[in-house]
Amino acid sequence: MSKFVQIRRDQVVTISPCAQDPAYWPDIVEVEDDDPRYVAFFTKIQAILAGLPDGDAGQTSTETPNQNADQQP
């Protein structure tokens, strides 16, 4: 599925829901879901929404498995 994104300095800066008039938005282009620029942008958005530092979007918890090992019954 394609996306319409605004590219500046070879990075996605915004996502648009549809194609835009190039007279007003010359840097809106259509890209596929696997475009590396779109993937990098979306990964950062996921990290921000999850409240995690950049690059840790896949991590869901800051607790390590053995963090509370000494408290086991």
C-alpha positions in Angstrom: 0.0 0.0 0.0 1.4 3.4 -0.9 1.7 6.5 1.3 2.0 10.1 0.5 4.9 11.7 2.4 6.8 15.0 2.5 10.5 14.5 2.0 13.1 17.0 3.1 16.8 16.3 3.1 16.0 12.7 2.2 13.9 12.2 5.3 10.1 11.9 5.7 8.8 14.9 7.7 5.0 14.5 7.3 2.5 12.0 6.1 -0.5 13.1 4.0 -3.7 11.0 3.7 -3.8 11.6 -0.1 -2.0 13.1 -3.1 -1.4 16.9 -2.9 -1.3 19.6 -5.5 2.3 19.9 -6.6 1.9 23.6 -7.1 1.5 24.0 -3.3 3.3 20.8 -2.1 6.1 20.0 -4.5 7.9 17.7 -2.0 5.0 15.4 -1.4 5.7 12.0 -3.1 4.2 8.6 -3.1 6.2 5.8 -1.5 5.5 2.2 -0.6 5.3 0.8 3.0 8.8 -0.6 2.8 10.5 2.6 1.7 13.5 3.1 4.1 12.6 6.8 4.7 9.1 5.9 5.6 10.1 3.0 7.8 12.6 5.3 9.7 10.0 8.0 10.2 7.3 5.5 11.4 9.7 3.8 13.8 10.5 7.2 15.4 6.8 7.9 15.7 6.1 4.5 17.3 9.0 5.2 19.8 7.6 8.6 20.7 4.1 7.3 21.2 5.4 4.5 23.4 7.4 7.0 25.4 10.7 5.3 24.7 14.0 6.8 23.4 14.6 6.7 19.6 15.4 3.3 18.3 13.7 1.3 21.2 10.3 1.1 19.6 10.2 -2.7 19.8 11.0 -2.7 23.6 7.9 -2.7 25.7 9.3 -2.8 29.2 12.4 -1.5 31.0 12.3 -4.3 33.6 14.8 -7.0 33.0 13.6 -10.6 33.5 15.8 -11.1 36.6 15.4 -7.7 38.1 13.2 -9.0 41.0 14.8 -12.4 41.3 15.9 -11.7 44.9 12.2 -11.1 45.8 10.9 -14.5 44.7 9.2 -16.6 47.5 
